[in-house]
């Protein structure tokens, strides 16, 4: 959180990249799918988001 705040103030570059964000989004979408299907699913490292 402190890195985020320093970035907002203009004193630092974000430690997370857009690739990190895309991977996180893919994990969240897979988790939502697993919950909806009530089953375990594999995270697809080659998904459109990654």
C-alpha positions as CSV (number, residue, x, y, z in Angstrom):
1,X,0.0,0.0,0.0
2,X,2.8,2.4,0.8
3,X,4.3,1.9,-2.7
4,X,0.9,2.8,-4.2
5,X,0.7,6.0,-2.1
6,X,4.2,7.0,-3.0
7,X,3.3,6.5,-6.7
8,X,0.3,8.7,-6.3
9,X,2.5,11.4,-4.8
10,X,4.8,11.1,-7.8
11,X,7.8,9.8,-5.9
12,X,8.0,6.2,-7.1
13,X,7.3,3.9,-10.0
14,X,4.7,1.1,-9.3
15,X,6.3,-2.2,-8.3
16,X,3.5,-4.1,-10.0
17,X,3.3,-4.2,-13.8
18,X,0.4,-4.4,-16.2
19,X,1.4,-8.1,-16.6
20,X,1.0,-8.6,-12.9
21,X,-2.4,-7.0,-13.0
22,X,-3.5,-9.2,-15.9
23,X,-2.4,-12.3,-14.1
24,X,-4.3,-11.2,-11.0
25,X,-7.4,-10.5,-13.0
26,X,-7.2,-14.0,-14.6
27,X,-7.0,-15.6,-11.1
28,X,-10.0,-13.6,-9.9
29,X,-12.0,-14.6,-13.0
30,X,-11.0,-18.3,-12.5
31,X,-12.0,-18.1,-8.8
32,X,-15.4,-16.7,-9.7
33,X,-15.9,-19.4,-12.3
34,X,-15.0,-22.1,-9.8
35,X,-17.4,-20.7,-7.2
36,X,-20.2,-20.6,-9.8
37,X,-19.5,-24.1,-10.9
38,X,-18.8,-25.4,-7.4
39,X,-15.8,-27.2,-8.7
40,X,-12.0,-26.8,-8.8
41,X,-10.7,-25.5,-12.1
42,X,-7.1,-25.0,-13.4
43,X,-5.8,-21.5,-13.9
44,X,-5.0,-21.2,-17.6
45,X,-1.6,-19.5,-17.9
46,X,-2.3,-19.0,-21.6
47,X,-5.6,-17.2,-21.2
48,X,-6.5,-14.1,-23.1
49,X,-5.7,-11.9,-20.1
50,X,-2.1,-13.1,-19.6
